[in-house]
Amino acid sequence: MPRAAATRDMNTLLEPFLVTRGDPAGRYDLEPFGLTVSPGLCYEATRSATGAVIDRLVKLDSLTFGPEGMPMPRWMFYELAAFPGAIFGFGLDAGVLPDASRERLGLGDGDRGLVPVSMYIAIPIMPRVWCGHNLASLKRVLPELGLRRLASRTKAFALRCLRCEQQIGATQWDSDALFVHAKFGVLELLSAWTPAHEFPATLTYRLDVTEAGLRHALGEGGPPTAPPADFEIDADDHAAMRTLQTRIEAGERFAITGKPRVGEGTRRIPIARID
């Protein structure tokens, strides 16, 4: 018999999970913003049983980034994520998912347990400094679930869980992820054109994690204070990115000061020169 369509607010059923090496107690905040990561949802990277969780994270990644041509190979989830760093996210129990969602996720009738619907992969650089490698959310893939602000919530809870004070990240100028990252505060540009990346139109940023930024990303309070923009860069203007990269390498400092401004067929990112 087909499973009845979900009528409950799925946002209230989301459960936080963590995949990492060793015992996270003491190292991480397992009650970020008062929400407890239960011991049963703290997965030890080297345990055999954690393979089943990675299976579902691989599926989450392929649904999110596969269409863009940037899915992660499975080995990266272990060697570059769970073992040296951490994977934090939110999931739903398979039993509450409607049939449409289960089918899209490739779940069989007998599949049970936590199904990740978001994840934030972070790799430590030095104490309290983390590189955000991957932010994925199934909000758009599973619109029937009505998940709200899932990517922003996932990153905010993850940064708090990891006790992160400064975050480094890389994303493409035309990526929707930039709308999420810009909620957290001023993003100082470390690169504007990055040939070392598979996609050169990639920017690298540094974010000072603040309480105001985290709260704003969660929908509480106004945006963190930011300097006014001096100019904008079109998300498709590779020449402008190269020029900005040249200026950065010459010692000038720039930052993204807010979310992209979307116009008719355009997406422009506000940039300020900073001291």
Stockholm file with secondary structure:
# STOCKHOLM 1.0

chainA/1-275         MPRAAATRDMNTLLEPFLVTRGDPAGRYDLEPFGLTVSPGLCYEATRSATGAVIDRLVKLDSLTFGPEGMPMPRWMFYELAAFPGAIFGFGLDAGVLPDASRERLGLGDGDRGLVPVSMYIAIPIMPRVWCGHNLASLKRVLPELGLRRLASRTKAFALRCLRCEQQIGATQWDSDALFVHAKFGVLELLSAWTPAHEFPATLTYRLDVTEAGLRHALGEGGPPTAPPADFEIDADDHAAMRTLQTRIEAGERFAITGKPRVGEGTRRIPIARID
#=GR chainA/1-275 SS CCCCCCCSCGGGGCEEEEEESSCCBTTBCSSGGGCCCCGGGEEETTSTTHHHHHHHHHHHHHHHHGGGTCCCCHHHIIIIIITTSEEEEEEEEGGGSCHHHHHHHTCCTTCCSEEECEEEEEEEEETTEEEEEEEEECTTTCGGGCCCSHHHHHHHHHHHHTTCSEEEEEEETTCTHHHHHGGGSCEEEEESSCTTSSSSSEEEEEEECCHHHHHHHTTCSCCCCCCCCSEEEETTCHHHHHHHHHHHHTTCEEEECSCCEEETTEEEEEEEEEC
#=GC SS_cons         CCCCCCCSCGGGGCEEEEEESSCCBTTBCSSGGGCCCCGGGEEETTSTTHHHHHHHHHHHHHHHHGGGTCCCCHHHIIIIIITTSEEEEEEEEGGGSCHHHHHHHTCCTTCCSEEECEEEEEEEEETTEEEEEEEEECTTTCGGGCCCSHHHHHHHHHHHHTTCSEEEEEEETTCTHHHHHGGGSCEEEEESSCTTSSSSSEEEEEEECCHHHHHHHTTCSCCCCCCCCSEEEETTCHHHHHHHHHHHHTTCEEEECSCCEEETTEEEEEEEEEC
//
